[in-house]
Amino acid sequence: MAAQTSQGDELLNALSDVDSLWGPMLSLRPPRERPFSTLRLLTVCSLFGISHGMCANAAFALTHEYGGLELPPVYAVPLLFALIGFVCGKLAFLGAWNRRAERLSRQLAWVDASQRTPRSR
C-alpha cells in the first residue's frame, strides 16, 4: 500500500511542479520543502474558480441562443469551480504535497545538522 501511495504522491507532485500549469498563480506556490496550507489552497482555488468560471459564463452566454437553456446565475459557475477545485485539492493534492514537504524538510534539517557537527577522525 505504501508503494501505491508513494507512486500516487509522485504523480500528483510531478503535476504540481509544472510551472506552466500554474500560470499567473505561480507566485502562490510555496517552495517544495514548505507545507501547502488550507488557506493557500482556498486562495488558489478561489482565483481559479473566478477566472475560469467567468470564462465559462461567457461561453454559456454566447451559446445560450442555440441551446435554449436558461443561464445559471453569474456567481454559480465560479463558485462551483472553486468548490470542486478546493475539495479535489484537499482530498488528493494537499496530502501529497505536505508529505513531500515534511520529508524534504527533515532531509534538509539532517544535512544542516550534519554540516554543523565536527567530524572526528
C-alpha positions as CSV (number, residue, x, y, z in Angstrom):
1,M,0.0,0.0,0.0
2,A,2.9,2.4,0.8
3,A,4.3,1.9,-2.7
4,Q,0.9,2.8,-4.3
5,T,0.6,5.9,-2.1
6,S,4.2,6.9,-3.0
7,Q,3.5,6.5,-6.7
8,G,0.3,8.5,-6.4
9,D,2.1,11.2,-4.5
10,E,4.9,11.3,-7.0
11,L,2.4,11.7,-9.9
12,L,0.5,14.5,-8.1
13,N,3.7,16.3,-7.1
14,A,5.1,16.0,-10.6
15,L,1.9,17.7,-11.9
16,S,2.1,20.4,-9.2
17,D,5.7,21.1,-10.1
18,V,5.0,22.0,-13.7
19,D,5.3,25.8,-13.8
20,S,3.2,26.3,-16.9
21,L,0.1,24.6,-15.2
22,W,0.2,27.3,-12.5
23,G,0.1,30.2,-15.0
24,P,-0.2,33.6,-13.4
25,M,-0.7,31.9,-9.9
26,L,2.9,30.5,-9.9
27,S,3.8,33.0,-7.2
28,L,1.3,31.4,-4.9
29,R,3.1,28.0,-5.0
30,P,5.3,27.6,-1.9
31,P,8.8,26.0,-2.1
32,R,8.7,22.3,-2.2
33,E,10.0,21.9,1.4
34,R,7.2,24.1,2.8
35,P,3.7,22.8,3.6
36,F,0.8,23.9,1.4
37,S,-1.7,25.4,3.8
38,T,-5.5,25.1,3.5
39,L,-5.8,28.9,3.3
40,R,-3.4,29.0,0.4
41,L,-5.3,26.2,-1.3
42,L,-8.6,28.2,-0.8
43,T,-6.9,31.3,-2.3
44,V,-5.7,29.4,-5.4
45,C,-9.0,27.6,-5.9
46,S,-11.0,30.9,-5.5
47,L,-8.8,32.7,-8.1
48,F,-9.0,29.7,-10.4
49,G,-12.8,29.4,-9.9
50,I,-13.4,33.1,-10.5
51,S,-11.3,33.4,-13.7
52,H,-12.3,30.1,-15.3
53,G,-15.9,30.3,-14.1
54,M,-16.4,33.7,-15.7
55,C,-14.9,32.4,-18.9
56,A,-17.5,29.6,-18.8
57,N,-20.2,32.1,-18.1
58,A,-19.2,34.0,-21.2
59,A,-19.3,30.7,-23.2
60,F,-22.7,29.9,-21.8
61,A,-24.0,33.4,-22.7
62,L,-22.7,33.1,-26.3
63,T,-24.3,29.6,-26.8
64,H,-27.5,30.5,-25.0
65,E,-29.3,31.2,-28.3
66,Y,-28.6,27.8,-29.7
67,G,-29.1,25.7,-26.6
68,G,-32.4,27.2,-25.4
69,L,-31.4,26.5,-21.8
70,E,-31.7,29.1,-19.0
71,L,-28.5,30.7,-18.0
72,P,-27.2,30.0,-14.4
73,P,-26.7,32.9,-12.1
74,V,-23.4,34.7,-12.7
75,Y,-21.9,33.6,-9.4
76,A,-22.9,29.9,-9.7
77,V,-20.3,28.6,-12.1
78,P,-17.3,30.4,-10.5
79,L,-18.4,29.2,-7.1
80,L,-18.9,25.6,-8.3
81,F,-15.4,25.6,-10.0
82,A,-13.8,27.0,-6.8
83,L,-15.6,24.4,-4.6
84,I,-14.8,21.5,-6.8
85,G,-11.1,22.6,-7.0
86,F,-10.9,23.0,-3.3
87,V,-12.4,19.6,-2.5
88,C,-10.2,17.8,-5.0
89,G,-7.2,19.7,-3.8
90,K,-8.0,18.9,-0.2
91,L,-8.6,15.2,-0.8
92,A,-5.7,14.5,-3.1
93,F,-3.2,17.3,-3.8
94,L,-2.7,18.7,-0.3
95,G,-1.7,15.4,1.3
96,A,0.8,14.5,-1.4
97,W,2.4,18.0,-1.3
98,N,2.6,18.1,2.5
99,R,4.1,14.6,2.8
100,R,6.8,15.6,0.4
101,A,7.4,18.9,2.2
102,E,7.8,17.1,5.5
103,R,10.2,14.6,4.0
104,L,12.3,17.3,2.3
105,S,12.3,19.4,5.5
106,R,13.6,16.5,7.5
107,Q,16.3,15.8,4.9
108,L,17.4,19.5,4.9
109,A,17.4,19.6,8.7
110,W,19.6,16.4,8.7
111,V,22.0,17.8,6.1
112,D,22.2,21.1,8.1
113,A,22.8,19.3,11.4
114,S,25.5,17.0,9.8
115,Q,27.3,20.0,8.4
116,R,27.4,21.7,11.8
117,T,28.8,18.8,13.8
118,P,32.6,18.5,13.5
119,R,33.7,15.1,12.3
120,S,36.2,13.2,14.4
121,R,39.0,11.3,12.6
